[in-house]
Amino acid sequence: MKTDTLLREEGMRVLAENLGLLEAERFIALIIREPFDYTKWQQNLYDDMSLEELCRKADSFWKETH
């Protein structure tokens, strides 16, 4: 298990790399400002996506990152 410090550092790096530093900071501010239930949000995240499309996206992501 990663330490809290390491997890925060890696999380900020991932956000900054994918969103840019300004948008990463904005994202964090949104999360802090608004009540946010990740579990509820995640349950509906892929409702509009077919299983085949989700698999294609996962496969594409895997190939890009490995």
DRENNUDO-422088 format. One record per residue: residue number from 1; residue in three letters; x, y, z of N, C-alpha, C in turn. Coordinates in nm, 2 decimals, padded with zeros to 4 digits. Each point is the difference from the previous one (the first is absolute). Layout:
BEGIN
@seq->NUM	type->ALA	neast->X	nnorth->Y	nup->Z	caeast->X	canorth->Y	caup->Z	ceast->X	cnorth->Y	cup->Z .
...
END
This chain:
BEGIN
@seq->1	type->MET	neast->00.08	nnorth->-00.12	nup->00.00	caeast->-00.08	canorth->00.12	caup->00.00	ceast->00.09	cnorth->00.12	cup->00.00 .
@seq->2	type->LYS	neast->-00.04	nnorth->00.10	nup->-00.08	caeast->00.08	canorth->00.13	caup->-00.01	ceast->-00.04	cnorth->00.09	cup->00.12 .
@seq->3	type->THR	neast->00.10	nnorth->00.08	nup->00.04	caeast->-00.02	canorth->00.10	caup->00.10	ceast->-00.09	cnorth->00.11	cup->-00.05 .
@seq->4	type->ASP	neast->-00.07	nnorth->00.07	nup->00.09	caeast->-00.08	canorth->00.11	caup->-00.04	ceast->00.07	cnorth->00.10	cup->-00.09 .
@seq->5	type->THR	neast->00.13	nnorth->00.03	nup->00.05	caeast->00.08	canorth->00.10	caup->-00.07	ceast->00.03	cnorth->-00.04	cup->-00.15 .
@seq->6	type->LEU	neast->00.04	nnorth->-00.13	nup->-00.01	caeast->00.03	canorth->-00.05	caup->-00.13	ceast->-00.13	cnorth->00.00	cup->-00.09 .
@seq->7	type->LEU	neast->-00.11	nnorth->-00.04	nup->00.05	caeast->-00.12	canorth->00.00	caup->-00.07	ceast->-00.04	cnorth->00.14	cup->-00.05 .
@seq->8	type->ARG	neast->00.01	nnorth->00.10	nup->00.09	caeast->-00.03	canorth->00.14	caup->-00.04	ceast->00.10	cnorth->00.04	cup->-00.11 .
@seq->9	type->GLU	neast->00.12	nnorth->-00.03	nup->00.01	caeast->00.10	canorth->00.04	caup->-00.10	ceast->-00.03	cnorth->-00.06	cup->-00.13 .
@seq->10	type->GLU	neast->-00.02	nnorth->-00.13	nup->00.00	caeast->-00.03	canorth->-00.07	caup->-00.13	ceast->-00.14	cnorth->00.05	cup->-00.06 .
@seq->11	type->GLY	neast->-00.09	nnorth->00.02	nup->00.09	caeast->-00.13	canorth->00.05	caup->-00.05	ceast->00.01	cnorth->00.14	cup->-00.07 .
@seq->12	type->MET	neast->00.07	nnorth->00.09	nup->00.06	caeast->00.02	canorth->00.13	caup->-00.05	ceast->00.08	cnorth->-00.01	cup->-00.13 .
@seq->13	type->ARG	neast->00.10	nnorth->-00.09	nup->-00.01	caeast->00.08	canorth->-00.01	caup->-00.12	ceast->-00.09	cnorth->-00.05	cup->-00.12 .
@seq->14	type->VAL	neast->-00.09	nnorth->-00.10	nup->00.03	caeast->-00.09	canorth->-00.06	caup->-00.10	ceast->-00.09	cnorth->00.11	cup->-00.05 .
@seq->15	type->LEU	neast->-00.06	nnorth->00.08	nup->00.10	caeast->-00.09	canorth->00.10	caup->-00.04	ceast->00.07	cnorth->00.11	cup->-00.08 .
@seq->16	type->ALA	neast->00.11	nnorth->00.04	nup->00.04	caeast->00.08	canorth->00.11	caup->-00.07	ceast->00.04	cnorth->-00.05	cup->-00.14 .
@seq->17	type->GLU	neast->00.04	nnorth->-00.13	nup->-00.02	caeast->00.04	canorth->-00.05	caup->-00.13	ceast->-00.12	cnorth->-00.01	cup->-00.09 .
@seq->18	type->ASN	neast->-00.12	nnorth->-00.03	nup->00.05	caeast->-00.11	canorth->-00.02	caup->-00.08	ceast->-00.09	cnorth->00.12	cup->-00.02 .
@seq->19	type->LEU	neast->00.00	nnorth->00.09	nup->00.09	caeast->-00.09	canorth->00.12	caup->00.00	ceast->00.08	cnorth->00.12	cup->-00.02 .
@seq->20	type->GLY	neast->00.13	nnorth->00.00	nup->00.03	caeast->00.08	canorth->00.12	caup->00.01	ceast->-00.01	cnorth->00.06	cup->00.14 .
@seq->21	type->LEU	neast->00.09	nnorth->00.07	nup->00.04	caeast->00.01	canorth->00.04	caup->00.14	ceast->-00.12	cnorth->00.09	cup->00.04 .
@seq->22	type->LEU	neast->-00.04	nnorth->00.09	nup->-00.08	caeast->-00.11	canorth->00.09	caup->00.03	ceast->-00.13	cnorth->-00.08	cup->00.02 .
@seq->23	type->GLU	neast->-00.03	nnorth->-00.08	nup->-00.10	caeast->-00.13	canorth->-00.08	caup->00.01	ceast->00.01	cnorth->-00.10	cup->00.11 .
@seq->24	type->ALA	neast->00.12	nnorth->-00.05	nup->00.04	caeast->00.01	canorth->-00.10	caup->00.11	ceast->-00.03	cnorth->00.08	cup->00.13 .
@seq->25	type->GLU	neast->00.05	nnorth->00.12	nup->00.02	caeast->-00.03	canorth->00.08	caup->00.11	ceast->-00.15	cnorth->00.03	cup->00.01 .
@seq->26	type->ARG	neast->-00.06	nnorth->00.03	nup->-00.12	caeast->-00.14	canorth->00.03	caup->00.00	ceast->-00.09	cnorth->-00.12	cup->00.04 .
@seq->27	type->PHE	neast->00.04	nnorth->-00.12	nup->-00.05	caeast->-00.06	canorth->-00.12	caup->00.03	ceast->00.00	cnorth->-00.03	cup->00.15 .
@seq->28	type->ILE	neast->00.11	nnorth->00.02	nup->00.06	caeast->00.02	canorth->-00.02	caup->00.15	ceast->-00.09	cnorth->00.10	cup->00.07 .
@seq->29	type->ALA	neast->-00.01	nnorth->00.12	nup->-00.04	caeast->-00.08	canorth->00.10	caup->00.06	ceast->-00.15	cnorth->-00.04	cup->-00.01 .
@seq->30	type->LEU	neast->-00.04	nnorth->-00.05	nup->-00.11	caeast->-00.14	canorth->-00.05	caup->-00.02	ceast->-00.03	cnorth->-00.11	cup->00.10 .
@seq->31	type->ILE	neast->00.09	nnorth->-00.09	nup->00.01	caeast->-00.02	canorth->-00.12	caup->00.09	ceast->-00.01	cnorth->00.05	cup->00.14 .
@seq->32	type->ILE	neast->00.08	nnorth->00.09	nup->00.04	caeast->00.00	canorth->00.05	caup->00.14	ceast->-00.13	cnorth->00.08	cup->00.03 .
@seq->33	type->ARG	neast->-00.04	nnorth->00.08	nup->-00.10	caeast->-00.11	canorth->00.10	caup->00.02	ceast->-00.14	cnorth->-00.07	cup->00.00 .
@seq->34	type->GLU	neast->-00.01	nnorth->-00.10	nup->-00.08	caeast->-00.13	canorth->-00.07	caup->-00.01	ceast->00.00	cnorth->-00.13	cup->00.07 .
@seq->35	type->PRO	neast->-00.11	nnorth->-00.03	nup->00.07	caeast->-00.01	canorth->-00.14	caup->00.05	ceast->00.00	cnorth->-00.10	cup->-00.11 .
@seq->36	type->PHE	neast->00.08	nnorth->-00.10	nup->00.01	caeast->00.02	canorth->-00.09	caup->-00.11	ceast->00.01	cnorth->-00.14	cup->00.05 .
@seq->37	type->ASP	neast->-00.09	nnorth->-00.09	nup->-00.05	caeast->00.01	canorth->-00.14	caup->00.04	ceast->00.05	cnorth->-00.08	cup->-00.12 .
@seq->38	type->TYR	neast->00.13	nnorth->-00.03	nup->00.01	caeast->00.06	canorth->-00.07	caup->-00.11	ceast->-00.07	cnorth->-00.13	cup->-00.04 .
@seq->39	type->THR	neast->-00.04	nnorth->-00.07	nup->00.10	caeast->-00.06	canorth->-00.13	caup->-00.02	ceast->-00.13	cnorth->00.01	cup->-00.08 .
@seq->40	type->LYS	neast->-00.08	nnorth->00.10	nup->00.03	caeast->-00.13	canorth->00.02	caup->-00.07	ceast->00.04	cnorth->00.05	cup->-00.14 .
@seq->41	type->TRP	neast->00.09	nnorth->00.09	nup->-00.02	caeast->00.04	canorth->00.05	caup->-00.13	ceast->00.05	cnorth->-00.11	cup->-00.09 .
@seq->42	type->GLN	neast->00.08	nnorth->-00.09	nup->00.06	caeast->00.07	canorth->-00.10	caup->-00.08	ceast->-00.11	cnorth->-00.11	cup->-00.04 .
@seq->43	type->GLN	neast->-00.10	nnorth->-00.02	nup->00.08	caeast->-00.10	canorth->-00.10	caup->-00.04	ceast->-00.07	cnorth->00.03	cup->-00.13 .
@seq->44	type->ASN	neast->-00.02	nnorth->00.13	nup->-00.03	caeast->-00.06	canorth->00.04	caup->-00.13	ceast->00.09	cnorth->00.05	cup->-00.11 .
@seq->45	type->LEU	neast->00.13	nnorth->-00.01	nup->00.03	caeast->00.10	canorth->00.06	caup->-00.09	ceast->-00.01	cnorth->-00.06	cup->-00.14 .
@seq->46	type->TYR	neast->-00.03	nnorth->-00.13	nup->-00.02	caeast->00.01	canorth->-00.06	caup->-00.13	ceast->-00.14	cnorth->-00.05	cup->-00.04 .
@seq->47	type->ASP	neast->-00.11	nnorth->00.06	nup->00.05	caeast->-00.13	canorth->-00.04	caup->-00.04	ceast->-00.03	cnorth->00.02	cup->-00.15 .
@seq->48	type->ASP	neast->00.05	nnorth->00.10	nup->-00.06	caeast->-00.02	canorth->00.03	caup->-00.14	ceast->00.09	cnorth->-00.07	cup->-00.09 .
@seq->49	type->MET	neast->00.08	nnorth->-00.09	nup->00.05	caeast->00.10	canorth->-00.06	caup->-00.08	ceast->-00.03	cnorth->-00.15	cup->-00.01 .
@seq->50	type->SER	neast->00.01	nnorth->-00.06	nup->-00.12	caeast->-00.02	canorth->-00.15	caup->-00.01	ceast->00.12	cnorth->-00.07	cup->00.06 .
@seq->51	type->LEU	neast->-00.02	nnorth->-00.12	nup->00.03	caeast->00.11	canorth->-00.09	caup->00.05	ceast->00.11	cnorth->00.00	cup->-00.11 .
@seq->52	type->GLU	neast->-00.03	nnorth->-00.02	nup->-00.12	caeast->00.10	canorth->00.00	caup->-00.11	ceast->00.08	cnorth->00.12	cup->-00.01 .
@seq->53	type->GLU	neast->-00.07	nnorth->00.12	nup->00.01	caeast->00.07	canorth->00.13	caup->00.00	ceast->00.09	cnorth->00.01	cup->00.12 .
@seq->54	type->LEU	neast->-00.04	nnorth->-00.03	nup->00.11	caeast->00.08	canorth->00.00	caup->00.12	ceast->00.12	cnorth->-00.09	cup->-00.01 .
@seq->55	type->CYS	neast->-00.01	nnorth->-00.12	nup->-00.05	caeast->00.11	canorth->-00.09	caup->-00.03	ceast->00.10	cnorth->00.06	cup->-00.09 .
@seq->56	type->ARG	neast->-00.05	nnorth->00.06	nup->-00.11	caeast->00.09	canorth->00.06	caup->-00.10	ceast->00.08	cnorth->00.12	cup->00.06 .
@seq->57	type->LYS	neast->-00.07	nnorth->00.08	nup->00.08	caeast->00.07	canorth->00.11	caup->00.07	ceast->00.11	cnorth->-00.05	cup->00.10 .
@seq->58	type->ALA	neast->-00.04	nnorth->-00.10	nup->00.07	caeast->00.09	canorth->-00.06	caup->00.10	ceast->00.13	cnorth->-00.06	cup->-00.07 .
@seq->59	type->ASP	neast->-00.03	nnorth->-00.07	nup->-00.11	caeast->00.11	canorth->-00.06	caup->-00.08	ceast->00.09	cnorth->00.11	cup->-00.06 .
@seq->60	type->SER	neast->-00.06	nnorth->00.10	nup->-00.05	caeast->00.08	canorth->00.11	caup->-00.06	ceast->00.08	cnorth->00.07	cup->00.11 .
@seq->61	type->PHE	neast->-00.06	nnorth->00.02	nup->00.12	caeast->00.08	canorth->00.06	caup->00.11	ceast->00.11	cnorth->-00.09	cup->00.04 .
@seq->62	type->TRP	neast->-00.02	nnorth->-00.13	nup->00.01	caeast->00.10	canorth->-00.09	caup->00.04	ceast->00.12	cnorth->00.00	cup->-00.10 .
@seq->63	type->LYS	neast->-00.03	nnorth->00.01	nup->-00.13	caeast->00.10	canorth->00.00	caup->-00.10	ceast->00.08	cnorth->00.13	cup->00.00 .
@seq->64	type->GLU	neast->-00.06	nnorth->00.11	nup->00.03	caeast->00.07	canorth->00.13	caup->00.01	ceast->00.09	cnorth->00.01	cup->00.12 .
@seq->65	type->THR	neast->-00.04	nnorth->-00.07	nup->00.11	caeast->00.07	canorth->00.02	caup->00.12	ceast->00.10	cnorth->-00.11	cup->00.04 .
@seq->66	type->HIS	neast->00.00	nnorth->-00.11	nup->-00.09	caeast->00.10	canorth->-00.11	caup->00.03	ceast->00.08	cnorth->-00.03	cup->-00.12 .
END
